[in-house]
Each structure stands twice: as structure tokens, then as C-alpha cells.
């Protein structure tokens, strides 16, 4: 059977949700809390090598690239420092 190349693509809605995710630094902290979503897409390319000893099983390696259309979040900074 041998090595096989495959490609794929997808479209969908990508949703991000953050609950009090923060970073502390000298002079204050930045906290991300909230949710946001937007349309996005994904591209996939990979290689597959079937394992002849086990029908239906293959060893694979792939690369995925995911992107969104203008995702934005507001990050309030506490402690007077700029971020």
C-alpha cells in the first residue's frame, strides 16, 4: 500500500471562553475574562503509512493551521501599569 498524502479544509464558528486567566508582573496584573467568537477556517496536510499487520490502522503525521476572522478580546490591567 505505501505512503499516502492527504489534504483537508474546513469552515466553522470558533468560540473562545476565558474565566479569570491572568498574568502577574511587576506593578500589577492583567486578567482576561469573557468570551468571544467569530467565523474561522482550518487547513490540513498530512502523511499516512498503513500498518499491514493490523488492517485499518495507520501511522500518521499531519500539520493543521487554524485561523479566525478578526477575533478580539479586551484585557483590563490592574495596578496602574500599562500592558
Rosetta blueprint (number, residue, H / E / L):
1 X L
2 X L
3 X E
4 X E
5 X E
6 X E
7 X E
8 X E
9 X E
10 X E
11 X E
12 X E
13 X E
14 X E
15 X E
16 X E
17 X E
18 X E
19 X E
20 X E
21 X E
22 X E
23 X E
24 X E
25 X E
26 X L
27 X L
28 X E
29 X E
30 X E
31 X E
32 X E
33 X E
34 X E
35 X E
36 X E
37 X E
38 X E
39 X E
40 X E
41 X E
42 X E
43 X E
44 X E
45 X E
46 X E
47 X E
48 X E
49 X E
50 X E
51 X L
52 X L
53 X L
54 X L
55 X L
56 X L
57 X L
58 X E
59 X E
60 X E
61 X E
62 X E
63 X E
64 X E
65 X E
66 X E
67 X E
68 X E
69 X L
70 X L
71 X L
72 X L
73 X L
74 X L
75 X L
76 X E
77 X E
78 X E
79 X L
80 X L
81 X L
82 X L
83 X L
